[in-house]
Amino acid sequence: MQKFALLSVSNKTGLIPFARSLVDDHSFILLSTGGTAQMLREEGVEVSDVSERTGFPEMMDGRVKTLHPKVHGGLLCLRDNAEHLKAAEEHDIALIDLVVVNLYPFEETVARANVSFEEAIEQIDIGGPSMLRSAAKNHRDVSVVCDPADYSRILDAMNSGQEWGWLRKELALKVFQRTSSYDKAISDYFSNQVSEEPNLESISGFPSSLDFQAKKSMALRYGENPHQQAALYGDFLDYFDQLQGKELSYNNILDISSSAYLIGEFERPTVAILKHTNPCGVASADNLEKAWEFAFSTDRQAPFGGIIVVNNTLDIGLAEKIAEIFCEVIIAPGFTDDALDLFQKKKNLRLLVSKSGFGPETLQEIRTVPGGFLAQDRDQKRINPKEFEVVTKRQPNEMEWRSMLFGWRVVRHVKSNAIVYAGDERTLGVGAGQMSRVDSSQIAVWKAGEAQLSLEGSAVASDAFFPFPDGLIAAADAGASSAIQPGGSVRDEDVIEAANDRNMAMVFTQVRHFRH
């Protein structure tokens, strides 16, 4: 009985040796279209045009060539169904045993700069997905390949002489995953095009439906705790190169993400130390060594087992200081050779090189909730002091402005309720995640005391408004001379009065930074 294979590919990698083996070693009759057929003939591989089987020529610039009953009948016919076989015989439909198709390069096309809408539309494949889905649906009888990397697997299975339905099923799954991601790419592109139109949905920045698809990039040992299974999906690893150390854990990945967003706030040489996604010490200075001294002095206990991130090349001077403590991960845009030599003595220490810039998908964040998802813009509104309002009688001096702005950059990366006491380009005390803002303030003050850091003349930054004067009064009693907060409480006037009574300078930003 004749065996037919249909080959129609845009990615021609590895096609010729695969096609030759199908003909020479496994006696397939090859059917093909357009450029694929031409390439096979040029390489001396015997092939017939699909149009010879269908009786219809390729037409409309190749848009119509495989959408025909003699193609899809040959793919969808059930070999153990007498009625199907009878219909195939009556209508001269040859059964197709193998389909090799990959799709027009739509994703690559729209990724190029200045691609017109018309160019993008022409790269939407119609016949390819149809043939793939027909073959995958009938995978019990038809083998389907959408990835050149699987050519060798097909040949090995054929050469084995054994039943390989498991491989056909696996390749069918791969087809449905591929066509799904292809459709999503097209949908996303159209969504971006439609968003240019002035309608309410585009103003909100969120589509009417939300679809996800991402490949598994790493199987994780476990989740937040050993009894929880976990995996990493998507392109997270494209933003970092791991130079050494154990595999990243679920918690590492969360901490690294928080670290990357935090360090992006600063241009001056900056060191940030994080624990459980919360910054426990941040400082900027003329060089990283000095910044490290200020950041580490904020809290000398919490950094144990934490994450250290810097925004300049990490050299041996800083490496020697960091090596004195135990930490899980160090992230930098680069490491000097002698710093790497020193860190290599700690085999389990994870070293990551951060690549510049994040993709557009990081501008929004998505969380699961029972029965659905929450989506929102990431809290990365540019800080513009010109939009702030001094609400007290006393204006902040230059030092207080610097301290407030530094604290404001840090506090939006601290879990709510969040309080940060800051000096000139350094944190002095951090209070995170408490049910009461006063509690967070008390923890920050206690941390500063444990670190023997004076809060006299410091700035207190609050991620949300002080609902009562008590939080501001507590900050003043601790030594803060200035405060920065969103404002917006019904008791704002009471809080402002408390600040004036204590000769504090206070700024309202009009922007809240809750972080749950």
Buried (B, 14 or more C-beta within 10 A) or exposed (E): EEBBBBBBBBEBEBBBEBBBBBBEEBEBBBBBBBEBBEBBEEEEBEBEBBBEBBEBEBEEEEEBBBBBEBBBBBBBBEEEEEEBBEBBEEEEBBBBBBBBBBBBEBBEBBEEEEBEEEEBEEBBBBBBBBBBBBBBBBBEBBBBBBBBEBBEBBBEBBEEEEEBEEBBEEBBEBBBEBBEBBBBBBEBBBBEEEBEEEEEEBEEEBBEEEEEEEEEEBEBEEBEEEEEEBEBEBEBBEBBEBBBBBEBBBBBBBBBBBBBBBBBBBEBBBBBBBBBBBBBBBBBBEEBBBBBBBBBBBBBEBBEEBBBBBBBBBBBBBBEBBBEBEBBBBBBBEBBEEBBEBBEEBEEBBBBBBEEEBEEEBEEEEEEEEEEEEEEEEBEEEBEEEEBEBBBEBEBEEBBBBBBBBBBBBBBBBBBBBBBBBBBBBBBBBBBBBEEBBBBBBBBBEBBEEBEBEBEBBBBBBBBBBBBBBBBBBBBEBBBBBBBBBBBBEBBEBBBBBBBEBEBBBBBBEBBBEBE
